[in-house]
Amino acid sequence: EVQLVESGGGSVQAGGSLRLSCTASGFSFDDFEMGWYRQAPGNECELVSSMRSPINTYYTDSVKGRFTISRDNAKKTLYLQMNNLKPEDSAVYYCVADRFGVTIYCTGRLRPDYWGQGTQVTVSS
């Protein structure tokens, strides 16, 4: 059974930091591109960051320079270090995995194969 279990969400003030973790099981972690989506109430789902390898990463413009994605293949864990958080970063963050790549689409046939349950991040001003 495939599982993606997120942790590390919470409530912080603007300017603070959080580190999200996603522990994977049930598939060959090394062979999959991993990523983080987020969705705030009333907003569309957004791809925040994705990573297949240290030299193959993606960040949406609004988080560049503030967020860092990383993965530990030995621990089958994906991370998202979030610094200088802003109220507009508040959302539910989802860990995703797809063998063929993580796209900007969170619905439809290009939606990643595997999703975690989500973890809430709330940033107050």
The 8 nearest C-alpha neighbors of each residue, nearest first, counted from 0:
[[1, 25, 2, 24, 26, 3, 23, 113],
 [2, 0, 25, 24, 26, 3, 23, 113],
 [1, 3, 24, 23, 4, 25, 0, 115],
 [4, 2, 115, 23, 22, 21, 114, 5],
 [3, 5, 22, 21, 115, 2, 23, 6],
 [6, 4, 21, 20, 118, 117, 115, 3],
 [5, 7, 20, 19, 8, 118, 21, 4],
 [8, 6, 19, 18, 20, 9, 17, 5],
 [9, 7, 120, 119, 118, 6, 19, 17],
 [8, 10, 120, 119, 121, 7, 11, 17],
 [11, 9, 121, 122, 120, 12, 8, 123],
 [12, 10, 122, 15, 123, 121, 13, 9],
 [11, 13, 123, 122, 15, 124, 14, 10],
 [14, 12, 85, 124, 84, 15, 123, 122],
 [13, 15, 83, 84, 12, 85, 16, 82],
 [14, 16, 83, 13, 84, 12, 11, 82],
 [17, 15, 82, 81, 83, 84, 14, 18],
 [16, 18, 81, 80, 19, 82, 7, 8],
 [19, 17, 80, 79, 7, 81, 20, 78],
 [18, 20, 7, 79, 78, 6, 8, 80],
 [21, 19, 78, 6, 5, 77, 7, 22],
 [20, 22, 5, 77, 4, 76, 3, 78],
 [21, 23, 76, 4, 3, 75, 20, 77],
 [24, 22, 3, 75, 2, 76, 21, 4],
 [23, 25, 2, 1, 26, 3, 22, 75],
 [24, 26, 1, 0, 2, 23, 27, 28],
 [27, 25, 28, 24, 1, 23, 0, 2],
 [26, 28, 29, 30, 31, 25, 24, 75],
 [27, 29, 30, 31, 26, 75, 72, 23],
 [30, 28, 27, 31, 72, 75, 32, 51],
 [31, 29, 28, 27, 98, 32, 51, 26],
 [32, 30, 98, 97, 28, 29, 96, 33],
 [31, 33, 51, 100, 97, 50, 96, 98],
 [34, 32, 96, 50, 49, 95, 31, 51],
 [33, 35, 49, 95, 48, 94, 50, 96],
 [34, 36, 94, 48, 93, 47, 95, 46],
 [37, 35, 46, 93, 47, 45, 92, 94],
 [38, 36, 92, 91, 45, 44, 90, 93],
 [37, 39, 44, 90, 91, 43, 42, 45],
 [38, 40, 90, 42, 41, 91, 89, 37],
 [41, 39, 42, 38, 90, 43, 91, 89],
 [40, 42, 39, 43, 38, 44, 90, 91],
 [43, 41, 39, 40, 38, 44, 45, 90],
 [42, 44, 38, 45, 41, 39, 40, 37],
 [43, 45, 38, 37, 105, 42, 36, 46],
 [46, 44, 37, 36, 47, 43, 38, 103],
 [47, 45, 36, 103, 48, 35, 37, 59],
 [46, 48, 36, 59, 35, 58, 45, 37],
 [49, 47, 58, 57, 35, 34, 46, 59],
 [50, 48, 34, 57, 56, 33, 35, 101],
 [49, 51, 56, 33, 52, 32, 55, 34],
 [50, 52, 32, 55, 33, 56, 31, 49],
 [51, 53, 55, 54, 50, 56, 32, 70],
 [54, 52, 55, 56, 51, 50, 69, 70],
 [55, 53, 52, 56, 51, 50, 57, 69],
 [56, 54, 52, 53, 51, 50, 57, 49],
 [55, 57, 50, 49, 54, 53, 51, 52],
 [56, 58, 49, 48, 50, 59, 55, 47],
 [59, 57, 48, 47, 63, 60, 62, 49],
 [58, 60, 47, 61, 62, 48, 63, 57],
 [61, 59, 63, 62, 58, 47, 64, 57],
 [60, 62, 59, 63, 58, 47, 65, 64],
 [63, 61, 65, 60, 66, 59, 64, 58],
 [64, 62, 60, 65, 61, 58, 66, 59],
 [63, 65, 66, 62, 67, 82, 61, 60],
 [64, 66, 82, 62, 63, 81, 83, 67],
 [67, 65, 81, 80, 62, 82, 64, 63],
 [68, 66, 80, 79, 69, 81, 65, 64],
 [67, 69, 79, 78, 80, 66, 48, 50],
 [70, 68, 78, 77, 79, 67, 71, 50],
 [69, 71, 77, 76, 78, 72, 68, 75],
 [72, 70, 76, 74, 73, 75, 77, 69],
 [71, 73, 75, 74, 29, 70, 76, 28],
 [72, 74, 71, 75, 76, 29, 70, 28],
 [73, 75, 76, 72, 71, 22, 70, 23],
 [76, 74, 72, 23, 73, 71, 22, 28],
 [75, 77, 22, 74, 71, 21, 70, 23],
 [76, 78, 70, 21, 20, 69, 71, 22],
 [79, 77, 20, 69, 19, 68, 70, 21],
 [78, 80, 68, 19, 18, 67, 81, 69],
 [79, 81, 18, 67, 66, 17, 68, 78],
 [82, 80, 66, 17, 16, 18, 65, 79],
 [83, 81, 16, 65, 84, 66, 15, 80],
 [84, 82, 14, 15, 16, 65, 85, 13],
 [83, 85, 14, 13, 82, 15, 16, 88],
 [84, 86, 13, 87, 88, 122, 14, 83],
 [87, 85, 122, 88, 123, 89, 124, 13],
 [86, 88, 85, 89, 122, 90, 84, 39],
 [89, 87, 86, 85, 90, 84, 122, 121],
 [90, 88, 121, 120, 87, 122, 86, 39],
 [91, 89, 39, 38, 120, 37, 119, 92],
 [90, 92, 119, 38, 118, 37, 117, 120],
 [93, 91, 37, 117, 118, 36, 90, 119],
 [94, 92, 117, 36, 35, 115, 37, 95],
 [93, 95, 35, 115, 114, 34, 21, 36],
 [96, 94, 114, 34, 113, 33, 35, 111],
 [95, 97, 33, 113, 32, 111, 31, 112],
 [96, 98, 111, 112, 100, 31, 32, 99],
 [97, 99, 31, 100, 32, 30, 96, 112],
 [100, 98, 97, 32, 31, 101, 111, 30],
 [99, 101, 32, 97, 98, 102, 31, 111],
 [100, 102, 97, 111, 32, 34, 49, 33],
 [103, 101, 104, 100, 109, 110, 111, 46],
 [104, 102, 46, 105, 45, 101, 110, 109],
 [103, 105, 102, 110, 106, 109, 107, 46],
 [104, 106, 110, 44, 103, 111, 107, 109],
 [107, 105, 110, 104, 108, 109, 111, 44],
 [108, 106, 110, 109, 105, 104, 111, 112],
 [107, 109, 110, 106, 111, 104, 105, 112],
 [110, 108, 107, 104, 111, 102, 106, 105],
 [109, 111, 105, 106, 108, 107, 104, 112],
 [112, 110, 97, 113, 101, 96, 109, 95],
 [111, 113, 97, 96, 110, 114, 95, 98],
 [112, 114, 96, 95, 111, 97, 115, 1],
 [115, 113, 95, 94, 3, 116, 96, 93],
 [116, 114, 3, 94, 117, 4, 93, 95],
 [115, 117, 93, 114, 4, 118, 5, 3],
 [118, 116, 93, 92, 115, 91, 5, 119],
 [117, 119, 92, 91, 8, 5, 6, 120],
 [120, 118, 91, 8, 90, 9, 92, 121],
 [121, 119, 8, 9, 89, 90, 91, 10],
 [120, 122, 89, 10, 9, 11, 119, 123],
 [123, 121, 86, 11, 12, 89, 13, 10],
 [122, 124, 12, 86, 13, 11, 121, 10],
 [123, 13, 12, 86, 122, 85, 14, 11]]
